[in-house]
Amino acid sequence: MSRDALKTLFHPFETGVIDPPGEGERVLFLGAEAGYRLPEGFGASIAAVQPLRPLYRALEAERADVAPVVTGEDYDVALILCGRHKGENEDRIAEALKRTREGAVIVIAGGKEDGIQSLRKRIAKFEWDGDHLPKYHGVAFWFTRPEDVTDAVQKLAKVPVRVDGLFEASPGMFSHDRIDAGSELLASRLPRDFNGHAADFGAGWGYLAVKLAEASPGTKGIDLFEADHDALEAARVNMMANASRMPARFYWFDLTSEEPRDKYDLIVMNPPFHEGHAAEPSLGVAIIKAAHKALKQGGKVMLVANRGLQYEQTLAETFKEYGETCRNARFKVLWGKR
């Protein structure tokens, strides 16, 4: 998924304002996305980091050296492509400070929708040597990594949040600081006597899987599918902390393009309907269709959605039976039976 911010990020190198790193040098690229073109003279190796499975797979398809988590240290340059989560953007800068050598150049870019101007002002308060350059409806700014980064890392690194005193989550994850009201509504309608094999599609940090384990402790096992690697790791922690007796498996998965190998008696989900910055209801539709394929004959999907999302048409076209369990002012709980 190429976007203007990618071009903005490499623009200082294109124009020669920053010397491109040459052969033998190492570049850390946080929040990397596919579709970038390296400027002339940019001969350094790039270690790309992307925790979102669809974006990771796009980089993999371009044969990039990509991983879902950061490894290595003493990088000569760090590139940061901003997203829409302030805490995640700041955390990536903290990670770049930890992973680069003293004197390394750290370059950050994003668009207005990423909050790039406020981020630049925040970083400017550290008074590091650097500059900025607007281009392609965004801004790139950069600075030289100082010798002592302890204070900056402490101020910028994201801190895991305790949600409801029971769950661990972090900035950048869906509903990282509170229980999502839609998921809570669905949790209140989960079966109390289920004893088959279940899956949570788009599991996030594991709330619905934990609640299903609580409601139906006789469940044979729950498989958690999640596209955000960081959220999936939080789900692993939360299942162990809150439902340790429930057999659980964890899959870093893009349900819109990868097909689960197993079949389930029940699938629960709060399907995402945003991709990047834009609302994309077709994403939820794709995951509902993936759930239909992954259900056993007679299996059931239970999902929650904003009242304005018309998933009923998809359920009617895909499932043998479908209906609505309940609704409130904002959400509705729907079901479909294969």
PyMOL commands that set and color helices and strands:
alter all, ss='L'
color gray80, all
select helices_A, chain A and resi 4-14+53-61+86-99+112-114+116-124+150-156+181-187+207-215+229-242+281-294+312-318
alter helices_A, ss='H'
color red, helices_A
select strands_A, chain A and resi 26-30+45-49+66-67+75-81+100-111+130-135+138-144+161-163+167-169+197-201+221-226+248-252+264-269+274-275+278-279+295-306+321-327+331-337
alter strands_A, ss='S'
color yellow, strands_A
deselect
rebuild
show_as cartoon
